[in-house]
Amino acid sequence: MEEKSKVIFGNPVGKKAYKSAVKSKRKYVRKFGDDSNADYRISIRENPYIGASLGVKDVLLSDAKENAKENAKFDTEKGIIVGNIRMGFGHYRISMAMASAAKSMGYTPYWMDLNGYPQTTCTKVISAQNELYSLGSRLSKNPLFNKLVWEPMNYEGFRALSYNASDQKNAELMAPVYRNVPKEIPVIGTHVWPAQAAIHAGMKYVVNAIPDNWPMALHLSEGSVHTIQCRNSYMGYRILNGMNKDKVNQPMPADSLVYTGHYIDHELVSNLEADCLARMKRKADQKPMRFLLTIGGAGAQKEIFAAIIRHLIPYIKKKQAALYVNVGDYRNVWDSLISEIPEMKGISKEHFNDWDDTQAFAASALDPSNEVIGIHGFWHENIFEAVYCTNLLMRSCDVLVTKPSELAFYPVPKLFIKRVGKHEMWGAIHSAEVGDGTLECRDIPHTIQMLDLFLKEDLIFDDMCKNIMTNNSIGLYDGAYKVVELAMGLKQK
């Protein structure tokens, strides 16, 4: 079998690109070492944050000093690995959807965060690349940097087969974390690196759940089954379109690529119709319209969110609107908003670092007799709570305000603000096509225009709710179930 950095789906990688891939791996070895011979022992515990709700068990690695301990026992019959990394919130959120679906189907989801093992070369390599990506995201606030560097890299740079060659080389350094995981347990990777690392480690049944619908070689993990959320990206992946400039490439084998639909949590899909009907009733009864803002820590879009909040405050004071603001695990973002918009203070309630309080609020907001008013801010120090908070609030919100990233696929009416990275624009395009979200509003005036359309008329909002229910009837939001079904089914072949 050809080395994965030399030949990708039958397409030879140029000598220059291969040398660059080898150089990239050597650079990381010099910086972080090579633990390919390490024998990391495994322990398993129920996740203390989402274990009860999603059935998640954490896979923990012991360092070399504790290698005398025996490896923990996996459920090789019903177990499934959800392999992920923390790079922003997106991959964690998709992993939660997979875990939720797996639990609902009677399986045991094991959580492997490859960015969560600080003693390993794997985590050190991922953390270094994550820091670079975060820096780029922050610098993208500069229009010149965004135009000349960030958007081209996210759109064409990551698209090239040569980029995949480097990733495959670097992923060889990530394989040791799987050493003592039973090879017959299926793996779902919600980022390409956990999928690539699993293949390098000899895992037998690997599904690579691709998050974006702009086809890029970045997301290729040859040897795994690739799944996609949107039919409009199928052909681009199948023929590796544009991944070697204008060259016609050897296509991916037919059984390497599967359309599944959107990766959505069981809790959201199973309650989808009731939640949409409740939204439409609140609108008809002229209850305060509930907007959910999800704000990341890079700060690339803080000025947009500040403009949204300023615009909504008069409506909030008149009880025509209400606002949920989830700043994730970035307390500084909330503090900055409060400092910048002093009017928020008198009409805000903080739900900070109290998971029981957050869950109670989310549950009470689903009660039809409960009228939510004012601004509700959410911050949680723990990453699981920070991410899952949005999922809990999503059920009772009326409109989700977000950049067109992984949240573009969720079954809730959406207002899309400006993207961070050109590849994200396809999320808004797809959502507008299926009728559950707006076009991408690329500046503040267009964002405010959409806010007013939601607030002042019924047509667009009601149409989105009805489209979501129609989409659900044809299985558009069943992707997580289908990915789990596919992963477990690989064992039967």
C-alpha positions as CSV (number, residue, x, y, z in Angstrom):
1,M,0.0,0.0,0.0
2,E,1.3,3.4,-0.9
3,E,2.2,5.8,1.8
4,K,-0.8,8.1,2.4
5,S,1.3,11.3,2.0
6,K,2.6,10.1,-1.4
7,V,-0.7,8.9,-3.0
8,I,-4.2,10.2,-2.2
9,F,-7.0,8.1,-3.6
10,G,-4.8,7.1,-6.5
11,N,-3.5,10.6,-7.1
12,P,0.3,10.9,-6.8
13,V,1.5,13.9,-4.7
14,G,4.4,15.9,-6.2
15,K,7.9,15.4,-4.9
16,K,8.0,19.0,-3.6
17,A,4.7,18.6,-1.7
18,Y,5.9,15.3,-0.2
19,K,9.2,16.7,0.9
20,S,7.2,19.6,2.5
21,A,5.0,17.1,4.4
22,V,8.1,15.2,5.7
23,K,9.6,18.5,6.7
24,S,6.4,19.4,8.6
25,K,6.5,16.2,10.6
26,R,10.2,16.6,11.4
27,K,9.6,20.1,12.6
28,Y,7.0,18.9,15.1
29,V,9.2,16.0,16.2
30,R,12.1,18.4,17.0
31,K,9.7,20.6,18.9
32,F,7.6,18.1,20.8
33,G,9.3,14.8,20.5
34,D,8.1,11.5,19.1
35,D,6.2,9.2,21.4
36,S,5.5,6.5,18.8
37,N,6.8,3.8,21.2
38,A,4.8,5.1,24.2
39,D,2.4,2.6,25.7
40,Y,-0.3,4.9,27.1
41,R,-2.6,3.1,29.5
42,I,-6.3,3.8,29.4
43,S,-8.9,4.6,32.0
44,I,-12.6,5.3,31.5
45,R,-14.9,7.5,33.5
46,E,-18.4,8.9,33.1
47,N,-18.1,12.5,31.8
48,P,-19.0,14.6,34.8
49,Y,-20.7,17.3,32.7
50,I,-22.6,15.6,29.9
51,G,-22.3,12.0,31.0
52,A,-25.8,11.8,32.5
53,S,-27.5,13.6,29.6
54,L,-25.6,12.1,26.6
55,G,-24.3,8.9,28.1
56,V,-20.7,10.0,27.4
57,K,-17.7,8.2,28.9
58,D,-14.3,9.9,28.8
59,V,-11.3,7.9,27.5
60,L,-8.3,9.1,29.6
61,L,-4.7,8.3,29.0
62,S,-2.2,7.6,31.8
63,D,1.4,8.8,31.4
64,A,4.4,6.5,31.4
65,K,4.8,6.5,35.2
66,E,1.4,4.8,35.6
67,N,1.9,2.2,32.9
68,A,1.8,-0.6,35.4
69,K,-2.0,-0.2,35.6
70,E,-4.1,-2.4,33.4
71,N,-6.1,-0.9,30.5
72,A,-9.7,-0.2,31.2
73,K,-12.3,-2.5,29.7
74,F,-14.4,-1.2,26.8
75,D,-17.8,-2.4,25.8
76,T,-16.7,-4.0,22.5
77,E,-20.3,-5.0,21.7
78,K,-22.1,-1.7,22.0
79,G,-19.2,0.8,22.3
80,I,-18.4,3.5,19.8
81,I,-15.5,6.0,19.9
82,V,-16.3,9.7,19.2
83,G,-12.9,11.1,18.2
84,N,-12.6,14.9,18.3
85,I,-10.5,17.9,19.0
86,R,-11.2,21.2,20.6
87,M,-10.7,23.8,17.9
88,G,-13.4,26.3,18.5
89,F,-16.7,24.9,19.5
90,G,-17.8,23.3,16.2
91,H,-16.1,19.8,16.4
92,Y,-17.2,19.4,20.1
93,R,-20.8,20.3,19.1
94,I,-20.8,17.7,16.3
95,S,-19.3,15.1,18.6
96,M,-22.1,15.8,21.1
97,A,-24.7,15.2,18.3
98,M,-23.0,11.8,17.6
99,A,-23.0,10.9,21.2
100,S,-26.6,11.9,21.7
101,A,-27.7,9.8,18.7
102,A,-25.6,6.8,19.8
103,K,-27.1,6.9,23.3
104,S,-30.6,7.1,21.8
105,M,-29.9,4.0,19.7
106,G,-28.7,2.0,22.7
107,Y,-24.9,2.4,22.2
108,T,-22.2,3.6,24.6
109,P,-20.3,6.7,23.3
110,Y,-16.7,6.9,24.3
111,W,-15.3,10.5,24.1
112,M,-11.7,10.8,22.8
113,D,-10.5,14.4,22.7
114,L,-7.1,14.3,20.9
115,N,-6.4,17.8,22.1
116,G,-7.0,16.7,25.7
117,Y,-3.9,14.6,26.4
118,P,-1.2,17.1,27.3
119,Q,1.5,14.5,27.9
120,T,1.3,13.3,24.3
121,T,2.9,14.5,21.1
122,C,-0.5,14.3,19.6
123,T,-2.0,17.0,21.8
124,K,1.0,19.2,21.5
125,V,0.9,19.2,17.7
126,I,-2.9,19.9,17.7
127,S,-2.6,22.7,20.2
128,A,0.2,24.3,18.2
129,Q,-2.0,24.3,15.1
130,N,-5.1,25.4,17.0
131,E,-3.1,28.4,18.3
132,L,-2.2,29.3,14.7
133,Y,-5.8,29.0,13.6
134,S,-7.0,31.1,16.5
135,L,-4.4,33.8,15.7
136,G,-5.6,33.9,12.1
137,S,-9.2,34.2,13.1
138,R,-8.4,37.1,15.3
139,L,-6.2,38.8,12.6
140,S,-9.1,38.3,10.1
141,K,-10.7,41.4,11.6
142,N,-8.1,43.3,9.5
143,P,-9.7,43.6,6.1
144,L,-6.4,43.4,4.2
145,F,-5.2,40.3,6.1
146,N,-8.6,38.7,5.6
147,K,-8.6,39.4,1.8
148,L,-5.0,38.5,1.1
149,V,-4.3,35.7,3.6
150,W,-7.2,34.3,5.7
151,E,-10.0,33.8,3.1
152,P,-7.7,32.4,0.4
153,M,-6.2,30.0,2.9
154,N,-9.6,28.8,4.2
155,Y,-11.0,28.5,0.7
156,E,-8.2,27.4,-1.7
157,G,-5.2,26.6,0.6
158,F,-7.0,23.9,2.6
159,R,-8.5,22.6,-0.7
160,A,-5.2,21.3,-2.1
161,L,-4.2,17.6,-2.0
162,S,-0.7,18.8,-1.0
163,Y,-2.2,20.2,2.2
164,N,-3.7,16.7,2.9
165,A,-0.3,15.2,2.4
166,S,1.2,17.3,5.2
167,D,-1.8,16.5,7.5
168,Q,-1.4,12.8,6.9
169,K,2.3,13.0,7.9
170,N,1.5,15.0,11.0
171,A,-1.3,12.5,11.9
172,E,1.3,9.8,12.1
173,L,2.4,11.5,15.4
174,M,-1.2,11.3,16.7
175,A,-1.7,7.5,16.3
176,P,-0.2,6.4,19.7
177,V,-3.2,7.6,21.6
178,Y,-5.2,4.8,20.0
179,R,-2.6,2.1,20.8
180,N,-4.6,0.4,23.6
181,V,-8.1,1.0,22.2
182,P,-9.6,-2.3,21.0
183,K,-9.2,-2.2,17.2
184,E,-12.7,-3.5,16.5
185,I,-14.5,-0.6,18.2
186,P,-15.9,1.8,15.5
187,V,-14.5,5.3,15.5
188,I,-16.4,8.4,14.4
189,G,-14.0,11.3,13.8
190,T,-15.6,14.7,13.9
191,H,-12.4,16.3,12.7
192,V,-10.1,14.8,10.1
193,W,-7.2,14.3,12.5
194,P,-8.9,11.8,14.8
195,A,-10.0,9.9,11.7
196,Q,-6.5,10.0,10.1
197,A,-4.8,9.0,13.4
198,A,-7.3,6.1,13.9
199,I,-6.4,4.8,10.4
200,H,-2.7,5.1,11.1
201,A,-3.2,3.3,14.4
202,G,-4.9,0.3,12.7
203,M,-8.5,0.9,13.9
204,K,-10.7,-1.3,11.7
205,Y,-13.9,0.7,11.3
206,V,-13.5,4.5,10.9
207,V,-16.1,7.0,9.8
208,N,-14.8,10.5,9.0
209,A,-17.8,12.9,9.6
210,I,-16.9,15.9,7.4
211,P,-18.2,19.2,9.0
212,D,-18.1,21.6,6.0
213,N,-19.9,21.5,2.7
214,W,-17.2,23.3,0.7
215,P,-15.1,20.3,-0.6
216,M,-11.5,20.5,0.6
217,A,-8.7,18.0,0.7
218,L,-8.2,19.1,4.3
219,H,-11.1,16.7,5.2
220,L,-9.8,13.6,3.5
221,S,-8.9,10.5,5.6
222,E,-8.3,7.7,3.1
223,G,-9.2,4.4,4.6
224,S,-12.2,5.7,6.4
225,V,-15.8,6.2,5.2
226,H,-16.4,9.9,4.6
227,T,-19.9,11.3,5.4
228,I,-21.3,14.6,4.2
229,Q,-24.3,16.7,5.4
230,C,-25.3,18.2,2.0
231,R,-25.9,16.7,-1.4
232,N,-24.4,19.8,-3.1
233,S,-20.9,18.8,-1.9
234,Y,-21.1,15.2,-3.0
235,M,-19.7,15.6,-6.5
236,G,-17.0,18.0,-5.4
237,Y,-15.7,15.4,-2.9
238,R,-16.2,12.4,-5.2
239,I,-14.1,13.8,-8.1
240,L,-11.8,15.8,-5.7
241,N,-12.8,18.8,-7.7
242,G,-10.1,21.5,-7.8
243,M,-7.9,19.8,-5.3
244,N,-5.0,19.6,-7.7
245,K,-5.6,22.8,-9.6
246,D,-7.1,22.1,-13.0
247,K,-6.0,18.5,-13.2
248,V,-8.6,15.8,-13.6
249,N,-8.1,13.6,-10.5
250,Q,-8.8,9.9,-9.9
251,P,-12.2,9.9,-8.0
252,M,-12.8,8.6,-4.5
253,P,-14.2,5.1,-4.6
254,A,-18.1,5.1,-4.4
255,D,-18.1,3.3,-1.0
256,S,-15.8,5.9,0.5
257,L,-18.4,8.7,0.5
258,V,-21.9,8.7,1.9
259,Y,-24.5,11.4,2.2
260,T,-26.2,11.3,5.6
261,G,-28.0,14.6,6.2
262,H,-27.3,17.1,9.0
263,Y,-25.5,16.0,12.2
264,I,-28.1,16.9,14.9
265,D,-28.6,15.8,18.5
266,H,-31.4,13.4,19.3
267,E,-32.9,15.8,21.8
268,L,-33.4,18.5,19.2
269,V,-34.6,16.2,16.4
270,S,-37.1,14.3,18.6
271,N,-38.7,17.6,19.9
272,L,-38.4,19.5,16.6
273,E,-42.0,19.7,15.6
274,A,-43.3,20.7,19.1
275,D,-40.6,23.4,19.3
276,C,-41.4,24.9,15.9
277,L,-45.1,25.0,16.7
278,A,-44.3,26.7,20.0
279,R,-42.3,29.3,18.2
280,M,-45.1,30.0,15.8
281,K,-47.6,30.3,18.6
282,R,-45.4,32.8,20.5
283,K,-45.1,34.9,17.4
284,A,-48.9,34.8,16.8
285,D,-49.5,35.7,20.4
286,Q,-47.1,38.7,20.1
287,K,-44.8,37.3,22.9
288,P,-41.3,38.7,23.2
289,M,-39.3,37.2,20.3
290,R,-36.3,35.3,21.7
291,F,-32.9,35.7,19.9
292,L,-30.0,33.5,20.8
293,L,-26.5,34.9,20.2
294,T,-23.6,32.5,20.3
295,I,-20.3,34.4,20.6
296,G,-16.8,32.8,20.3
297,G,-13.7,33.9,22.1
298,A,-11.6,35.1,19.1
299,G,-13.6,38.4,19.1
300,A,-13.6,38.6,15.3
301,Q,-17.3,39.5,15.3
302,K,-17.8,41.3,18.7
303,E,-18.7,44.6,17.0
304,I,-21.5,42.9,15.1
305,F,-22.9,41.4,18.2
306,A,-22.6,44.7,20.0
307,A,-24.6,46.4,17.2
308,I,-27.3,43.7,17.4
309,I,-27.6,44.1,21.1
310,R,-27.8,47.9,20.8
311,H,-30.6,47.6,18.2
312,L,-32.6,45.1,20.3
313,I,-32.4,47.0,23.6
314,P,-35.4,49.2,22.8
315,Y,-37.5,46.2,21.8
316,I,-36.3,44.3,24.9
317,K,-37.4,47.2,27.2
318,K,-40.9,47.2,25.5
319,K,-41.1,43.4,25.9
320,Q,-41.1,42.8,22.2
321,A,-37.9,40.9,22.2
322,A,-35.8,38.9,24.6
323,L,-32.1,37.9,24.3
324,Y,-30.0,34.9,25.3
325,V,-26.2,35.6,25.0
326,N,-23.9,32.6,25.3
327,V,-20.3,33.6,25.5
328,G,-19.1,30.0,26.0
329,D,-16.1,29.9,28.3
330,Y,-15.0,33.5,27.5
331,R,-16.1,35.6,30.5
332,N,-14.0,38.5,29.1
333,V,-16.4,38.8,26.1
334,W,-19.4,39.3,28.4
335,D,-17.5,41.8,30.5
336,S,-16.4,43.7,27.4
337,L,-20.0,43.9,26.1
338,I,-21.3,45.2,29.5
339,S,-18.6,47.8,29.5
340,E,-19.3,48.9,26.0
341,I,-23.1,48.9,26.4
342,P,-23.9,50.0,29.9
343,E,-27.6,49.8,29.2
344,M,-27.4,46.0,29.3
345,K,-26.7,46.0,33.1
346,G,-30.2,47.0,34.3
347,I,-32.0,44.5,32.1
348,S,-29.6,41.5,32.3
349,K,-29.5,38.4,34.4
350,E,-26.3,36.5,34.6
351,H,-26.3,32.6,34.6
352,F,-22.6,32.1,35.3
353,N,-20.9,28.9,36.0
354,D,-23.9,27.2,37.5
355,W,-25.0,24.3,35.3
356,D,-28.0,23.5,37.4
357,D,-29.3,27.1,37.0
358,T,-28.7,27.0,33.3
359,Q,-30.5,23.7,32.9
360,A,-33.4,25.0,35.0
361,F,-33.7,28.1,33.0
362,A,-33.6,26.2,29.7
363,A,-36.4,23.9,31.0
364,S,-38.5,26.7,32.3
365,A,-38.3,28.6,29.0
366,L,-40.0,25.6,27.3
367,D,-43.1,26.1,29.5
368,P,-45.7,27.9,27.4
369,S,-46.9,29.8,30.4
370,N,-43.4,31.3,31.1
371,E,-42.8,34.6,29.3
372,V,-39.0,35.2,29.0
373,I,-38.0,38.9,29.2
374,G,-34.8,40.8,29.3
375,I,-31.3,39.7,28.5
376,H,-29.9,36.4,29.9
377,G,-26.1,36.0,29.8
378,F,-24.5,32.5,30.0
379,W,-20.9,31.8,30.8
380,H,-19.4,28.4,31.8
381,E,-15.8,27.8,32.6
382,N,-16.1,24.1,31.6
383,I,-15.9,23.5,27.8
384,F,-18.7,20.9,27.8
385,E,-21.1,23.2,29.6
386,A,-20.0,26.1,27.5
387,V,-20.8,24.3,24.2
388,Y,-23.9,22.4,25.3
389,C,-25.5,25.5,26.8
390,T,-26.3,26.6,23.2
391,N,-28.0,23.3,22.5
392,L,-30.2,23.6,25.6
393,L,-31.2,27.2,24.8
394,M,-31.8,26.4,21.1
395,R,-35.0,24.5,21.8
396,S,-36.8,27.6,23.4
397,C,-35.2,30.3,21.3
398,D,-37.0,31.7,18.2
399,V,-34.1,32.8,16.1
400,L,-30.4,31.7,16.4
401,V,-28.0,34.5,15.4
402,T,-24.7,32.9,14.3
403,K,-21.9,32.8,11.8
404,P,-22.6,30.2,9.1
405,S,-20.4,27.5,10.7
406,E,-21.5,24.1,12.1
407,L,-24.6,25.8,13.6
408,A,-25.8,26.5,10.0
409,F,-27.2,22.9,9.9
410,Y,-29.3,23.1,13.1
411,P,-33.1,22.9,12.9
412,V,-34.0,26.4,14.2
413,P,-34.7,29.6,12.3
414,K,-31.3,31.3,11.8
415,L,-29.9,34.8,11.1
416,F,-26.5,34.5,9.6
417,I,-23.9,37.2,10.3
418,K,-20.6,37.6,8.5
419,R,-18.5,34.5,8.2
420,V,-15.0,33.9,9.5
421,G,-13.3,32.1,6.6
422,K,-14.7,31.9,3.1
423,H,-15.5,28.1,3.3
424,E,-18.2,29.0,5.8
425,M,-20.3,30.9,3.2
426,W,-21.6,27.6,1.8
427,G,-23.3,26.9,5.2
428,A,-25.5,29.9,4.7
429,I,-26.1,29.1,1.0
430,H,-27.3,25.6,1.9
431,S,-29.5,26.8,4.8
432,A,-31.1,29.4,2.6
433,E,-31.7,26.8,-0.1
434,V,-33.5,24.4,2.4
435,G,-35.4,27.4,3.8
436,D,-34.3,27.3,7.5
437,G,-32.0,30.3,7.6
438,T,-31.2,33.7,6.0
439,L,-28.6,34.6,3.5
440,E,-25.2,35.6,5.0
441,C,-25.5,39.2,6.2
442,R,-22.0,40.5,5.5
443,D,-22.3,43.8,7.2
444,I,-24.1,45.4,10.1
445,P,-26.8,47.3,8.1
446,H,-28.0,44.0,6.4
447,T,-27.9,42.2,9.8
448,I,-30.1,44.9,11.3
449,Q,-32.4,44.7,8.3
450,M,-33.0,41.0,8.9
451,L,-33.6,41.6,12.7
452,D,-36.3,44.0,11.7
453,L,-37.9,41.6,9.3
454,F,-38.1,38.9,12.0
455,L,-39.5,41.4,14.5
456,K,-42.0,43.3,12.4
457,E,-43.5,40.6,10.1
458,D,-44.5,37.0,10.3
459,L,-43.9,35.6,6.8
460,I,-40.2,34.8,6.8
461,F,-40.2,33.4,10.3
462,D,-43.3,31.3,9.9
463,D,-41.9,30.0,6.6
464,M,-38.7,28.9,8.2
465,C,-40.5,27.0,11.0
466,K,-42.7,25.2,8.4
467,N,-39.7,24.4,6.2
468,I,-37.9,22.9,9.2
469,M,-40.9,20.6,9.8
470,T,-41.0,19.7,6.1
471,N,-37.2,19.0,6.1
472,N,-37.6,16.8,9.1
473,S,-40.3,14.7,7.4
474,I,-37.7,13.7,4.7
475,G,-34.9,13.0,7.2
476,L,-32.8,16.0,6.5
477,Y,-31.8,16.3,10.2
478,D,-31.2,12.6,10.7
479,G,-27.5,12.6,9.9
480,A,-26.1,11.8,13.3
481,Y,-28.3,8.6,13.5
482,K,-27.1,7.6,10.1
483,V,-23.5,8.1,10.9
484,V,-23.7,6.0,14.0
485,E,-25.7,3.4,12.0
486,L,-23.0,3.4,9.3
487,A,-20.1,3.1,11.8
488,M,-21.7,0.2,13.7
489,G,-22.7,-1.4,10.4
490,L,-19.1,-1.6,9.2
491,K,-18.5,-4.3,11.8
492,Q,-21.2,-6.5,10.1
493,K,-19.6,-6.4,6.7
